[in-house]
Amino acid sequence: MREIKELKQEKEHVCEECIKIGATWVHLRTCQTCGATLCCDQSRYKHMTKHFHRSGHPVIISSEPGEKWMWCYTDNLFAEYS
């Protein structure tokens, strides 16, 4: 996480995969490696976790308004930022 100098933000407030299949989501997360915005583990399809397992991209941020935190799947590490 320390290597991240600039945060990648969502392009649109949608799950890029859910929108393709007409599904809904609970919360959104943005990958800090590639910028993909996908749904959280409380959502039916858990697209962000699937993205991590396929790509190996470890760090995400919350894309929810007012939330300023990041998560590293590899290290199982949570951090807040300002």
N, CA, C and O of each residue as an XYZ file, in Angstrom:
328
protein
N       0.814     -1.195      0.000
C       0.000      0.000      0.000
C       0.859      1.260      0.000
O       0.456      2.287     -0.546
N       2.008      1.188      0.593
C       2.884      2.373      0.664
C       3.344      2.847     -0.703
O       3.703      4.011     -0.881
N       3.332      1.938     -1.665
C       3.784      2.287     -3.008
C       2.770      3.141     -3.758
O       3.109      3.731     -4.784
N       1.544      3.219     -3.273
C       0.502      3.995     -3.946
C       0.696      5.471     -3.621
O       0.615      5.882     -2.464
N       0.950      6.251     -4.652
C       1.170      7.691     -4.479
C      -0.051      8.501     -4.890
O      -0.294      9.582     -4.352
N      -0.821      7.982     -5.842
C      -2.017      8.670     -6.319
C      -3.139      7.642     -6.462
O      -2.957      6.595     -7.084
N      -4.286      7.946     -5.888
C      -5.395      7.005     -5.913
C      -6.123      7.020     -7.250
O      -6.381      8.080     -7.821
N      -6.443      5.847     -7.730
C      -7.284      5.707     -8.919
C      -8.734      5.769     -8.447
O      -9.136      5.021     -7.556
N      -9.508      6.655     -9.044
C     -10.908      6.831     -8.676
C     -11.811      6.187     -9.720
O     -11.398      5.948    -10.855
N     -13.036      5.913     -9.325
C     -14.009      5.330    -10.251
C     -14.260      6.265    -11.428
O     -14.239      7.487    -11.282
N     -14.498      5.676    -12.592
C     -14.866      6.460    -13.768
C     -16.367      6.731    -13.740
O     -16.815      7.834    -14.052
N     -17.130      5.720    -13.366
C     -18.579      5.813    -13.192
C     -18.927      5.073    -11.910
O     -18.202      4.169    -11.494
N     -20.031      5.452    -11.285
C     -20.438      4.806    -10.037
C     -21.306      3.578    -10.357
O     -22.486      3.514    -10.011
N     -20.673      2.609    -11.032
C     -21.330      1.347    -11.399
C     -20.312      0.217    -11.298
O     -19.108      0.438    -11.433
N     -20.809     -0.997    -11.057
C     -19.958     -2.177    -11.157
C     -19.843     -2.510    -12.643
O     -20.849     -2.776    -13.301
N     -18.642     -2.495    -13.163
C     -18.405     -2.719    -14.588
C     -18.892     -4.079    -15.063
O     -19.231     -4.231    -16.237
N     -18.935     -5.068    -14.185
C     -19.398     -6.412    -14.558
C     -20.894     -6.582    -14.324
O     -21.576     -7.175    -15.160
N     -21.420     -6.079    -13.216
C     -22.855     -6.200    -12.947
C     -23.677     -5.509    -14.026
O     -24.725     -6.012    -14.429
N     -23.208     -4.367    -14.489
C     -23.948     -3.606    -15.491
C     -24.105     -4.416    -16.780
O     -25.102     -4.273    -17.487
N     -23.123     -5.265    -17.086
C     -23.169     -6.096    -18.304
C     -24.248     -7.169    -18.229
O     -24.796     -7.576    -19.254
N     -24.557     -7.634    -17.001
C     -25.512     -8.736    -16.852
C     -26.836     -8.290    -16.221
O     -27.700     -9.113    -15.921
N     -26.978     -6.989    -16.028
C     -28.219     -6.469    -15.469
C     -28.393     -6.747    -13.989
O     -29.519     -6.772    -13.490
N     -27.299     -6.956    -13.286
C     -27.343     -7.236    -11.844
C     -27.194     -5.948    -11.040
O     -26.792     -4.911    -11.568
N     -27.522     -6.033     -9.769
C     -27.353     -4.902     -8.861
C     -26.190     -5.188     -7.915
O     -25.709     -6.319     -7.844
N     -25.749     -4.189     -7.207
C     -24.628     -4.323     -6.282
C     -24.949     -3.565     -5.009
O     -25.876     -2.756     -4.965
N     -24.165     -3.840     -3.969
C     -24.345     -3.185     -2.672
C     -23.388     -2.004     -2.542
O     -23.824     -0.872     -2.332
N     -22.085     -2.260     -2.666
C     -21.068     -1.216     -2.570
C     -20.051     -1.421     -3.690
O     -19.946     -2.507     -4.260
N     -19.310     -0.368     -3.992
C     -18.318     -0.433     -5.064
C     -16.914     -0.231     -4.531
O     -16.701      0.492     -3.558
N     -15.958     -0.880     -5.180
C     -14.534     -0.785     -4.855
C     -13.770     -0.525     -6.149
O     -14.180     -0.977     -7.218
N     -12.655      0.203     -6.051
C     -11.841      0.487     -7.232
C     -10.447     -0.085     -7.052
O      -9.777      0.177     -6.053
N     -10.021     -0.867     -8.028
C      -8.695     -1.484     -8.033
C      -7.634     -0.409     -8.210
O      -7.761      0.458     -9.074
N      -6.604     -0.465     -7.405
C      -5.550      0.535     -7.476
C      -4.435      0.168     -8.445
O      -3.488      0.937     -8.609
N      -4.527     -0.975     -9.080
C      -3.581     -1.345    -10.126
C      -4.105     -0.928    -11.488
O      -3.392     -0.288    -12.261
N      -5.353     -1.287    -11.789
C      -5.880     -1.052    -13.137
C      -7.039     -0.071    -13.198
O      -7.422      0.346    -14.291
N      -7.610      0.312    -12.058
C      -8.703      1.280    -12.042
C     -10.090      0.687    -12.243
O     -11.061      1.438    -12.329
N     -10.216     -0.637    -12.319
C     -11.538     -1.257    -12.482
C     -12.393     -0.984    -11.251
O     -11.911     -1.073    -10.122
N     -13.662     -0.652    -11.473
C     -14.603     -0.459    -10.372
C     -15.599     -1.604    -10.413
O     -16.303     -1.806    -11.403
N     -15.644     -2.361     -9.299
C     -16.432     -3.586     -9.229
C     -17.119     -3.685     -7.874
O     -16.827     -2.909     -6.964
N     -18.030     -4.639     -7.744
C     -18.835     -4.756     -6.528
C     -18.106     -5.492     -5.398
O     -17.149     -6.236     -5.613
N     -18.602     -5.246     -4.201
C     -18.004     -5.764     -2.961
C     -18.462     -7.189     -2.645
O     -19.251     -7.780     -3.383
N     -17.961     -7.719     -1.552
C     -18.312     -9.084     -1.132
C     -19.730     -9.199     -0.564
O     -20.233    -10.313     -0.416
N     -20.377     -8.098     -0.246
C     -21.766     -8.163      0.191
C     -22.708     -8.243     -1.016
O     -23.894     -8.537     -0.868
N     -22.173     -7.982     -2.195
C     -22.949     -8.081     -3.435
C     -22.976     -9.536     -3.893
O     -22.073    -10.313     -3.581
N     -23.999     -9.889     -4.619
C     -24.198    -11.282     -5.038
C     -23.000    -11.873     -5.781
O     -22.599    -13.005     -5.511
N     -22.431    -11.116     -6.712
C     -21.394    -11.682     -7.583
C     -19.953    -11.448     -7.118
O     -19.031    -12.051     -7.666
N     -19.746    -10.596     -6.130
C     -18.415    -10.379     -5.538
C     -17.344    -10.166     -6.613
O     -16.282    -10.788     -6.581
N     -17.641     -9.287     -7.552
C     -16.745     -9.112     -8.697
C     -15.338     -8.623     -8.332
O     -14.370     -9.007     -8.987
N     -15.209     -7.781     -7.294
C     -13.854     -7.299     -6.970
C     -12.981     -8.419     -6.438
O     -11.808     -8.498     -6.801
N     -13.508     -9.279     -5.598
C     -12.708    -10.403     -5.094
C     -12.341    -11.346     -6.238
O     -11.218    -11.846     -6.294
N     -13.277    -11.588     -7.143
C     -12.974    -12.410     -8.319
C     -11.876    -11.760     -9.162
O     -10.995    -12.445     -9.681
N     -11.937    -10.443     -9.290
C     -10.913     -9.703    -10.043
C      -9.534     -9.915     -9.403
O      -8.552    -10.147    -10.108
N      -9.462     -9.834     -8.082
C      -8.192    -10.066     -7.386
C      -7.654    -11.468     -7.680
O      -6.475    -11.630     -7.995
N      -8.511    -12.466     -7.578
C      -8.056    -13.842     -7.801
C      -7.600    -14.076     -9.238
O      -6.667    -14.845     -9.469
N      -8.238    -13.429    -10.197
C      -7.855    -13.581    -11.612
C      -6.606    -12.774    -11.957
O      -5.731    -13.253    -12.678
N      -6.528    -11.553    -11.443
C      -5.479    -10.618    -11.875
C      -4.283    -10.548    -10.935
O      -3.167    -10.251    -11.361
N      -4.521    -10.825     -9.649
C      -3.467    -10.644     -8.655
C      -3.308     -9.197     -8.211
O      -2.375     -8.885     -7.471
N      -4.192     -8.310     -8.641
C      -4.133     -6.895     -8.227
C      -4.579     -6.805     -6.770
O      -5.748     -7.058     -6.478
N      -3.681     -6.451     -5.845
C      -3.968     -6.626     -4.427
C      -4.705     -5.504     -3.702
O      -5.389     -5.773     -2.714
N      -4.591     -4.261     -4.155
C      -5.094     -3.144     -3.346
C      -6.324     -2.507     -3.998
O      -6.344     -2.221     -5.195
N      -7.346     -2.296     -3.165
C      -8.568     -1.626     -3.601
C      -8.876     -0.482     -2.649
O      -8.393     -0.446     -1.517
N      -9.697      0.458     -3.132
C     -10.252      1.476     -2.232
C     -11.763      1.398     -2.318
O     -12.318      0.895     -3.294
N     -12.423      1.902     -1.284
C     -13.864      2.039     -1.334
C     -14.201      3.144     -2.318
O     -13.523      4.170     -2.372
N     -15.256      2.929     -3.096
C     -15.737      3.958     -4.014
C     -17.041      4.563     -3.512
O     -17.769      5.205     -4.270
N     -17.327      4.358     -2.248
C     -18.543      4.897     -1.661
C     -18.293      6.317     -1.145
O     -17.260      6.578     -0.528
N     -19.232      7.232     -1.395
C     -19.080      8.612     -0.935
C     -18.805      8.685      0.565
O     -19.483      8.036      1.362
N     -17.820      9.470      0.934
C     -17.483      9.676      2.339
C     -16.586      8.613      2.953
O     -16.110      8.792      4.074
N     -16.344      7.514      2.252
C     -15.464      6.463      2.778
C     -14.058      6.658      2.217
O     -13.881      6.829      1.011
N     -13.079      6.633      3.087
C     -11.681      6.829      2.686
C     -10.836      5.728      3.301
O     -10.114      5.940      4.275
N     -10.943      4.553      2.709
C     -10.150      3.414      3.194
C      -9.698      2.562      2.023
O     -10.270      2.593      0.934
N      -8.646      1.798      2.292
C      -8.124      0.862      1.302
C      -7.920     -0.494      1.952
O      -7.810     -0.610      3.173
N      -7.873     -1.515      1.110
C      -7.719     -2.897      1.565
C      -6.708     -3.586      0.665
O      -6.732     -3.424     -0.555
N      -5.818     -4.360      1.281
C      -4.869     -5.175      0.533
C      -5.248     -6.639      0.748
O      -5.154     -7.159      1.859
N      -5.675     -7.291     -0.325
C      -6.052     -8.705     -0.244
C      -4.858     -9.574      0.152
O      -4.992    -10.465      0.990
N      -3.704     -9.323     -0.439
C      -2.526    -10.147     -0.206
C      -2.087    -10.135      1.259
O      -1.798    -11.183      1.838
N      -2.040     -8.946      1.845
C      -1.575     -8.802      3.227
C      -2.698     -8.816      4.244
O      -2.446     -8.770      5.448
N      -3.961     -8.880      3.763
C      -5.113     -8.850      4.677
C      -5.028     -7.621      5.568
O      -5.179     -7.702      6.787
N      -4.780     -6.465      4.921
C      -4.484     -5.230      5.645
C      -5.462     -4.116      5.266
O      -5.710     -3.883      4.083
N      -6.009     -3.438      6.255
C      -6.944     -2.331      6.093
C      -6.242     -1.050      6.518
O      -5.503     -1.046      7.502
N      -6.468      0.048      5.779
C      -5.916      1.346      6.178
C      -6.864      2.447      5.764
O      -7.502      2.372      4.714
N      -6.954      3.471      6.597
C      -7.729      4.669      6.249
C      -6.760      5.717      5.722
O      -5.573      5.696      6.046
N      -7.268      6.624      4.916
C      -6.455      7.718      4.394
C      -7.290      9.006      4.435
O      -8.506      8.974      4.620
N      -6.599     10.135      4.257
C      -7.325     11.405      4.279
C      -7.229     12.123      2.957
O      -7.785     13.210      2.803
